[in-house]
Amino acid sequence: MSANDTVQLNGYVGFDTITSQINRKLILRGFQFNVMVVGPSGTGKSTLINTLFSTHIMNSSGRDNIDEPIRQTTEISVISKVIQENKVQLRLNLIDTPGYCDQINNDKCWEPIIKYIRDQHALYLRRELTAHREKNIPDTRVHCCLFFIRPTGHNLRPIDISVLKRLSEVVNVVPVIAKSDSLTIDERLAFKQQIREDIAKHGIHLYPYDLEDMDESERSLNAAVRNIIPFAVVGSEKTVMVNGKPTRGRQNRWGIVDVENENHCEFVYLRNFLIRTHLQDLIEMTACVHYERFRTKQLLALKEQSSSQVPSTAGTNTNTLTLAQKEVTKQAQTAA
């Protein structure tokens, strides 16, 4: 009988409870989700994050008034929060990149962002290589990067294409059109199509990905998401009244933009995609695709380096792990 043959049980065994056992442990442990937001100042990054998680988490990192000096470099700031819903605890790391693309000369403004992502991979790999590693290694790897595009109605800028190419090699990238209520419905549809054409033309591979072990339902869901990307979104923390019911939205002279209304913007699609259907997949893809690629590259480089060096004494291998950890850090910094 082959290992794949299924046999009929003569009585109840109980191993079907393994799912509830896993569920209990996961709920006790909680979950970690790390989101990076990349985009020019004034595109509503903080507002969208606060809208996504239905609470005030991030303050705007932009300038409060025009007299403040413009940041000369892209800075990285991390906000850590813990939120809870129906006994499920989610630890959030929100990585902001203020100063990105705000200069007259934005040459290589993406380098601090790429370096940060690779540094988190290197940190995780160093912890994996320790002789007595932690049972649950703290995960600071970036699981999702929300890339904000200004609602210009034109093609992607050359710098956007360059940054998207580099980001998509190291992290799951989800592009969004910021403040899409500044476009008409026809303008929005045309802009989305133009962005999709630019992405295809330049061979940019965005999340979600299809893997060999996915079933047909997962592939169909991913295909539906790709038909929507980039998400045309509007964020708001303010409550307005629509048909006598309170909802989050923006009120202006022409009426009310209801954030939750699918006819007004695609915020609901983005929220469902990021949190309700693909949150776990984002975490898994980070580990199985981006981190695994980084890990393989680093360990192969270490193997090549060690094979080219001939030990002079029998005790040369005493500090192999320590040397490997240092080399991983060095190579990650060089790659960035």
N, C-alpha and C positions, 0 to 999 in steps of 0.2 A: 504494500500500500504506500503510495507516495505521500509526502508531507503535506501536500495541498488537498488531499481528499478530506471531505467533510463527513463526520460520522454523527449518527443520531444518539443523543443522550437518553438513558433509560430513566433518569430522574433529575430533579433540580440540583445543580451543583452550587451556583451562586457567584461564578466569576463575572457575571454581567454587572455586578455591583462595583467593578473596578472603576467605571466612569464616575460614579458618585464619590468613591474614595479619592480619585484624582481631583475632582471638583472641590471637595472639602479642603484638601491641602493647598490648592491654588488660591482659594478664597482666603485662607489663613495667611498665606504668604503675600498676597497682593500682586499687582502687576506694575511693570515699569514701561512707560512710553515716553520717548524722547523726540520732540518735534523742533525742527529748525525753520525759521522764517527768513527768507531772503528777498529783498526788494528795496527799491529806493524809499527814502523818507517820504511820508505823506501818502502812502498807498493803503493805509488802514490795516497794517499787519497786527498790531496789538488789539484793535477793535474786533477783527475777525476771530482771533484766538479766544477772546472773551465771549464772543457770540457762540462759537463752537461748543464751549464747555459751560455755557449758560451761567457764568459767574465772572467777577472781575479778578483776573489773574495777572495780567500784564498792564503796566503803565506805558504810555507812549514814550519811545526813546528819541523821538525827534526833537527839534528845537521848539521851545515854547514861544519865542518871538524872534523876529528877523535880526535883532541886534546880537543874538548869540553867535559865537564863532562856529563855522562849519567844521565838522570832524575831518581831520586830515587823513585818517586811515580807517579802514573797516575794523571796528571793534567787536569783540564777542562778549556777550553777557548772557548768563544762564540764570533762569528763575526756576526754583524748585518748589513745587506745591504738591499736597496730597489731597485728593478729592475722593468722596465716597458716595456710592449710589447702590441702594438695595444690598447693603453689606459687602459690596465689592469695592475694594480699595485700589485706587489707581494713583501711582506716584508719577507725577509729570515733571519732566525737565523741558523747559521752553527756552530754546537758544535763539537769541535775537542777534542780528548783524547790523547794528546802526552804523551809518557812514558808508554803506555799500552803494556804489554808483552815484554818489552825491558830489563828486568832484568834476572839474573841467576835464582833467586828465584822469581817466579811470583805468589806465593800463595796469593789468594784474591786480585789480581790486578784489578779485576772487581768491587770491592766494591764502589770506588768513582763514577763509572759510574752508577751503580744501584741507589746509593744514590742521584745523581743529578736528575735522571729521577723521582724518588719518591718525591723529594723536589719540583719539578715543579707541580706535582699533588697536593701536600699539599698546595702550594701557591695558586693554582687555587681554591681549596676547601675553603681555608680561605676567599678568596675574595667573594665566593658564599655565605658564612655564615654571611657576614656583614649585618647589619640592612639596610643600605643604599648602596646597591651594585651598581657598575658601570653598565651603560647600555651595554657597550661592554667590557667585562672583558678581559684584555690583556692575550693572550694565549702563554705561554712559554712551554707548554707540548710538548714533543718530538714526532713528528708525524711519523718519519721514522728513522731507524738505519741501515746504510750501514755497513755490517760486512765484512772486507777485509780478504781474505784467501791467504796466500802465495802460489805461483804456484809450489808446491813441487812435484806434481804428485803422492803423497802417500795419506794415510788416513788422516782424520782430527786428529789433535793432541788432547790429553786428555783435555788440557786447553781450546781449541777451543770448544769442546763439552760442557764443564762445563759452559763456558761463554754464549754460544748460548742458553743453557737451561734456564739460569737465565734471560737473556735479553728477550727471547721470552715470558716470563711471564709478562713483564711490558711495552713492546714496540713492534711496528711492525718491524720485522727484515727482511732485504733483504741481503742475502749473495752474495758476488761477488768474483771472482777469479782475483786477482790483476795481472797486467802485464802479461796477458795470452799469449802474443806473444813470451814468452820464452818457450812455449810448442808447440809441433807439433800438427796438427789437431787430430791425433789418440790419442796422450797423453792427449789432452784437453778433448776429449769425455770420455776417460776412467776415468780421474780424476773427471769429473762432475758426472759420474755414481757412483763412489766410495763415493763421498760426499753425494749424495742422499741416498745411502744405509746406511751410518753412521747416517744421520738425521732421517731416518725411524726407524733404529734399536734402537736409544736412545729416541724415542718418542718426538722429538723436533717439535713444531708446529710453522711454519714460516708463514709470510704473503705471499700471500693473503688468507683470510678466506672466507668460504661460510656460509652465514647466511640464516635463513629460509625465509626471505622476498625477497631474490634475485630471479630474473627471470632466464630463461634458458640461455639467451645470456650472462649474467654476470657470471654464473657458467662455461660456456664453455670458456670464456675469462680467467677466473682464472685457469682453468685446463690447458689451453695452456701455461700460465705463469709458472705454477708449473713444466711443462715438460722442461722448459728452465733453471730454477733455479738449481744451482747458475750461475749467469751471468759471462761469461768469457770476461773480458773487457780490453781495452787499452785506456789510456787517453793521450791527447797531446794538447798543446796550440799552437804548431807550425804549420805553413801553408807550405805544400809541393805541388808540381805540379804532378798531375796524369792525363795522357792523355791530357796534355795541360790545365787542369782545376785546380784551387787552391782548396785544401781540407786540413783538419786537419789530421795530421799523423806523423809517425816516420820513419825516413830514416836511414838505416844501410847498412852494406856491402852487404847484401843479397837482398836488395830491399827496398820497401816502405810498411809500414803497414798503410793502410787507415782506420782511426777510423770509418768512415761512411760506410765502406764496410762490409756487413753482412757476407761475406765469410772470412773476416780477423778476426773479433771479434764480440761480441754481444752487443757492446755499444749502437747501435741503438735500440735494443730491450729493454735495460735497460732504456734509455731515454724515449722511448714511454710509457713504463710501469709506470715509476715514475711520469712523468709530463703530458703526453697527454691522458692517460686513467684512471690512478688510483690516481691522486693527491688528489682529493676531497674525495675519498674513504679512503685514508690514514688518512686524518684529521678526518673523521667521525668515523673510527674504533678506533682511539685514544680516542675519546670522549665516544663512545658507548660501547667499550669493556674494554680497559685497564684502563681508568680513572674511568669508572662506577664501575669496580671491586674494585679499590682502594677506591672510595667514599663509596661504600656499606660497605666494611670492616671497615673503619674508623668510620662511623656513627653507625654501630652496636656495635662497641667497646665502643663508647661514651654512647650509650643507656644502655648497660650492666653496665657500671661504674656508671652512674647516678642513676640507679635503685637500686644499692647496697648501695648507700649513702642516709641516711635519713636527710632531711633539719631540722636544729634546730630552724629556725625562718621563719616567713612568707616572709621575704624579701630576701631569699636566692637566688631566681631565677633572681635577677636584672641583673647580669652580665653573664647570661648563654651563650650568643653568644661569649663573650670574652674568657670565660673559654673553650668553645668548640674549638675555634680557636687555643688556646694554646695547648690543648690536641691533636688536629690533628697534629700539628707540632711535638709534643713529640713522638707520636706513629709512625709517618713517620720516624723519626730519629732512633727509636728503631728497626723498621722493616728493615731499611737499614743496 
